[in-house]
Amino acid sequence: MKYKISNIKYEILLGFLIFNFLFLIFADANAAELYFSSSADNYNVGDIFKTDVKLNTEGEPVNTAQVEINFDALKLDVVEISTGASVLALWPSSPSFSNQNGTLSFIGGLPNGFNGNDKLVSIFFKAKQGGSAKISFSGNSSILLNDGRGTKAALTYLSLELAVSPASTIAKNELNSELIADNLPPEPFEIKMSRDPLIFDGKYFIVFSATDFQSGISNYEIKEGNSAWRTGTSPYLLERQDLKGKILVKAIDRAGNEKIEELQPKKPFPYWIISIAIVGIILFLIKSIWRTKLSLVQDNEKN
């Protein structure tokens, strides 16, 4: 026995299917997109090549990117990760990787948010074995909207498939090419001094963050007064808690270019001196009033 659907039921079913189809199309159209960008899709064993991790926000302002990446550890090794020219300014968790596990992750943000199609980081891979190599995003990756509530954006991922061929006579090295091309120092930056009961037991420390739009920041060195340069990160606990001598912070990019900024510490005003002065003035006034009254009493007794 054949089951016949009435015209009304058929129209309802058809309308439901069309609605869901259109909903999926528009939902995907508005989803932010994480993807990879590489100069080629075929490399030779021994080549060092750059792959950019990019984000297209699809019109929605976002402020935080938490990214986890998986790559073929048999075919590829990570040589370097660069944050140069990244749209992200703050790094709650700096880029790190494991060649053994084939994983890479980072958390970066921009306080005022951004909207567009921008680079997050650049990864330099070395091809070490022939075959097909895949680079993909973990499902744990997330993008947060710039809405003040930490709302997760709808997100789609695009993986990258690369072909690795046998070694050629001359290996490509895009990392060296980028470092050689970088002859500019990092951008000017600011050093701020502070202290907080919850940080470093209330002792003085400095915070700083430099940007380099070419090869990215490699490390920082700090110098207090006549002391030697020391490698450090922000926030940095000051050794000279007496705040004597100027503080220098040197930002060094991956190509070796340097930018030095300085801070002349200003000691907090000793408000206890004001308190002593006020007490002294009060005592002086009391003594003056007392002498005046005593003088008047003596004059009255003489009269």
C-alpha positions as CSV (number, residue, x, y, z in Angstrom):
1,M,0.0,0.0,0.0
2,K,1.4,3.4,-1.0
3,Y,1.4,6.3,1.4
4,K,0.3,9.6,-0.2
5,I,1.3,13.0,1.4
6,S,-1.4,15.6,1.1
7,N,-0.6,18.9,-0.7
8,I,-0.6,20.8,2.6
9,K,1.8,18.5,4.3
10,Y,4.0,18.5,1.2
11,E,4.1,22.3,1.2
12,I,4.9,22.4,4.9
13,L,7.7,19.9,4.5
14,L,9.1,21.7,1.5
15,G,9.0,25.0,3.3
16,F,10.8,23.5,6.3
17,L,13.6,22.1,4.1
18,I,14.1,25.4,2.2
19,F,14.2,27.4,5.5
20,N,16.9,25.1,7.0
21,F,18.9,25.2,3.7
22,L,18.8,29.0,3.7
23,F,19.6,29.2,7.4
24,L,22.7,27.0,7.0
25,I,23.9,29.2,4.0
26,F,23.6,32.5,5.9
27,A,25.0,31.0,9.1
28,D,28.1,29.9,7.2
29,A,28.4,33.2,5.5
30,N,28.5,35.1,8.8
31,A,31.0,32.7,10.5
32,A,34.5,33.9,11.1
33,E,37.1,31.9,9.2
34,L,40.5,30.6,10.3
35,Y,42.8,29.6,7.4
36,F,46.4,29.1,6.3
37,S,48.2,31.0,3.6
38,S,51.4,29.7,2.0
39,S,53.4,30.9,-1.1
40,A,53.1,27.4,-2.6
41,D,51.5,24.0,-2.1
42,N,54.5,21.9,-3.1
43,Y,57.9,22.0,-1.4
44,N,61.1,19.8,-1.4
45,V,62.6,18.0,1.5
46,G,65.0,20.4,3.2
47,D,63.0,23.5,2.3
48,I,62.1,26.0,5.0
49,F,58.9,27.8,4.1
50,K,56.5,30.3,5.7
51,T,52.8,29.6,6.4
52,D,50.7,32.4,7.7
53,V,47.8,31.8,10.1
54,K,45.0,34.2,9.1
55,L,41.6,35.2,10.4
56,N,38.7,36.6,8.4
57,T,36.2,38.0,10.9
58,E,33.5,38.3,8.2
59,G,32.3,41.6,9.5
60,E,32.1,40.8,13.2
61,P,34.5,42.7,15.5
62,V,36.6,40.3,17.6
63,N,39.3,40.7,20.3
64,T,40.7,37.3,21.2
65,A,42.1,34.4,19.2
66,Q,42.7,31.1,21.0
67,V,44.3,28.8,18.3
68,E,45.4,25.2,18.4
69,I,47.1,23.7,15.3
70,N,48.0,20.1,14.3
71,F,50.6,19.3,11.7
72,D,52.1,16.1,10.3
73,A,55.1,15.5,12.6
74,L,56.5,12.9,10.3
75,K,56.8,15.3,7.3
76,L,57.2,18.7,9.0
77,D,59.1,20.4,11.8
78,V,58.4,23.9,13.1
79,V,61.6,26.0,12.9
80,E,60.3,29.4,14.1
81,I,57.1,31.3,14.9
82,S,57.0,35.0,14.2
83,T,54.5,37.5,15.5
84,G,55.8,40.2,13.2
85,A,53.0,42.2,11.4
86,S,50.4,40.3,13.5
87,V,47.1,42.1,14.1
88,L,47.3,40.9,17.7
89,A,49.1,43.1,20.3
90,L,48.8,41.1,23.6
91,W,49.9,37.5,24.1
92,P,48.4,35.9,27.3
93,S,50.0,32.7,25.9
94,S,52.8,33.2,23.5
95,P,53.1,30.8,20.5
96,S,54.6,27.5,21.5
97,F,55.0,24.2,19.7
98,S,56.0,20.5,20.0
99,N,57.6,18.9,16.9
100,Q,57.3,15.5,18.6
101,N,53.5,15.8,19.0
102,G,52.9,17.9,15.9
103,T,51.1,20.6,17.8
104,L,51.2,24.4,18.1
105,S,49.1,26.8,20.1
106,F,48.8,30.5,21.2
107,I,46.4,33.0,22.7
108,G,46.5,36.5,21.5
109,G,44.3,39.6,21.7
110,L,43.7,43.2,20.8
111,P,42.1,45.4,23.5
112,N,39.9,47.5,21.2
113,G,39.2,44.6,18.8
114,F,39.6,44.3,15.1
115,N,37.4,43.6,12.1
116,G,38.8,42.3,8.8
117,N,41.1,39.8,7.2
118,D,44.4,39.8,9.1
119,K,47.4,37.7,10.0
120,L,47.7,36.2,13.4
121,V,51.2,34.6,13.3
122,S,53.7,33.2,10.7
123,I,55.0,29.7,11.1
124,F,58.2,28.6,9.5
125,F,58.2,24.8,8.7
126,K,61.0,22.6,7.5
127,A,60.0,19.8,5.1
128,K,61.8,16.6,6.3
129,Q,60.1,13.7,4.5
130,G,58.4,13.3,1.2
131,G,54.7,12.7,0.8
132,S,51.4,14.6,1.6
133,A,51.5,16.8,4.7
134,K,48.4,18.3,6.3
135,I,48.2,21.3,8.6
136,S,44.9,21.8,10.3
137,F,43.1,23.6,13.2
138,S,42.0,21.8,16.3
139,G,38.3,22.0,17.2
140,N,39.4,23.6,20.5
141,S,40.3,26.8,18.6
142,S,38.0,29.7,19.3
143,I,37.5,33.4,18.5
144,L,35.9,35.8,21.0
145,L,33.7,38.6,19.9
146,N,34.5,42.2,21.0
147,D,31.2,42.5,22.9
148,G,32.5,42.7,26.5
149,R,31.0,39.3,27.3
150,G,33.5,36.9,25.9
151,T,31.0,35.5,23.4
152,K,32.4,32.8,21.1
153,A,32.1,33.7,17.4
154,A,30.7,31.2,14.9
155,L,33.8,29.8,13.3
156,T,34.9,27.7,10.4
157,Y,38.3,26.1,9.7
158,L,40.2,25.6,6.5
159,S,43.1,23.1,6.6
160,L,46.1,23.1,4.3
161,E,47.4,20.2,2.2
162,L,51.0,20.3,1.0
163,A,53.0,18.0,-1.2
164,V,56.6,17.3,-0.2
165,S,58.9,16.2,-3.0
166,P,62.4,14.7,-2.8
167,A,65.2,17.1,-1.9
168,S,66.5,19.4,-4.7
169,T,70.0,20.6,-5.2
170,I,69.3,24.0,-3.6
171,A,67.0,24.1,-0.6
172,K,64.6,27.0,-0.2
173,N,64.9,29.1,3.0
174,E,62.2,31.6,3.4
175,L,63.1,32.3,7.0
176,N,66.6,33.5,6.1
177,S,65.2,35.6,3.2
178,E,62.8,37.3,5.6
179,L,65.5,38.0,8.2
180,I,67.9,39.4,5.6
181,A,65.1,41.7,4.3
182,D,64.5,43.1,7.8
183,N,66.7,46.1,8.3
184,L,64.3,48.1,10.5
185,P,64.3,48.3,14.3
186,P,61.2,47.5,16.4
187,E,58.6,50.3,16.8
188,P,58.9,52.8,19.7
189,F,57.3,51.6,22.9
190,E,56.6,52.7,26.4
191,I,57.9,51.6,29.7
192,K,55.6,51.9,32.7
193,M,56.5,51.5,36.4
194,S,54.1,50.3,39.0
195,R,53.6,48.3,42.2
196,D,50.8,46.3,43.4
197,P,50.3,44.3,46.7
198,L,49.3,41.3,44.7
199,I,52.3,41.3,42.4
200,F,55.9,40.8,43.5
201,D,54.9,41.3,47.2
202,G,54.2,45.0,46.5
203,K,57.7,45.7,45.1
204,Y,58.3,48.0,42.1
205,F,58.2,46.5,38.6
206,I,58.0,47.7,35.0
207,V,55.8,46.6,32.1
208,F,56.6,47.0,28.4
209,S,55.6,45.6,25.0
210,A,57.3,46.3,21.7
211,T,56.1,45.6,18.1
212,D,58.1,44.7,15.1
213,F,56.3,44.6,11.8
214,Q,59.0,42.7,9.9
215,S,60.5,39.6,11.6
216,G,58.9,40.1,15.0
217,I,60.3,40.5,18.5
218,S,62.9,38.0,19.6
219,N,63.6,39.0,23.2
220,Y,64.1,41.9,25.7
221,E,67.1,43.1,27.8
222,I,66.9,45.4,30.8
223,K,69.5,47.6,32.3
224,E,69.1,49.4,35.7
225,G,71.6,52.3,36.3
226,N,75.2,51.1,35.9
227,S,74.3,47.4,36.1
228,A,74.8,45.0,33.2
229,W,72.2,44.2,30.7
230,R,69.9,41.3,31.7
231,T,67.5,39.2,29.7
232,G,63.9,39.6,31.0
233,T,60.2,39.7,30.2
234,S,57.3,41.9,31.1
235,P,56.4,42.3,33.9
236,Y,59.9,42.7,35.2
237,L,60.8,43.0,38.9
238,L,63.3,45.9,39.5
239,E,66.4,45.0,41.4
240,R,67.0,48.6,42.5
241,Q,63.9,49.2,44.7
242,D,65.5,52.5,45.7
243,L,64.7,53.6,42.2
244,K,68.1,55.2,41.7
245,G,69.4,55.5,38.1
246,K,67.5,55.3,34.8
247,I,66.0,52.1,33.4
248,L,66.7,51.0,29.9
249,V,64.7,48.4,28.0
250,K,66.1,47.0,24.7
251,A,63.7,45.2,22.3
252,I,65.5,43.0,19.8
253,D,63.8,41.6,16.7
254,R,64.6,38.2,15.1
255,A,66.9,39.9,12.6
256,G,69.0,41.4,15.4
257,N,67.8,45.0,15.0
258,E,67.4,46.8,18.3
259,K,65.2,49.6,19.8
260,I,66.1,51.1,23.2
261,E,63.7,53.1,25.4
262,E,64.4,54.6,28.8
263,L,62.6,55.5,31.9
264,Q,63.8,57.9,34.6
265,P,62.0,56.6,37.8
266,K,60.3,59.2,39.9
267,K,60.1,58.4,43.5
268,P,56.7,58.7,45.0
269,F,56.3,61.9,47.0
270,P,57.0,61.4,50.7
271,Y,53.6,62.4,52.1
272,W,54.8,61.7,55.6
273,I,56.8,65.0,55.3
274,I,53.5,66.8,54.8
275,S,52.1,65.1,57.9
276,I,55.1,66.2,60.0
277,A,54.9,69.7,58.6
278,I,51.2,70.0,59.5
279,V,51.8,68.7,63.0
280,G,54.6,71.2,63.4
281,I,52.4,74.1,62.2
282,I,49.7,73.1,64.6
283,L,52.1,72.9,67.6
284,F,53.6,76.3,66.6
285,L,50.1,77.9,66.5
286,I,49.2,76.4,69.8
287,K,52.4,77.6,71.4
288,S,51.9,81.1,69.9
289,I,48.3,81.3,71.2
290,W,49.4,80.1,74.6
291,R,52.2,82.7,74.8
292,T,49.7,85.4,73.7
293,K,47.3,84.5,76.4
294,L,50.0,84.3,79.0
295,S,51.2,87.7,78.0
296,L,47.7,89.2,78.3
297,V,47.3,87.6,81.8
298,Q,50.6,89.1,82.9
299,D,49.6,92.5,81.6
300,N,46.3,92.3,83.4
301,E,48.0,91.4,86.7
302,K,50.4,94.3,86.4
303,N,47.4,96.7,85.9
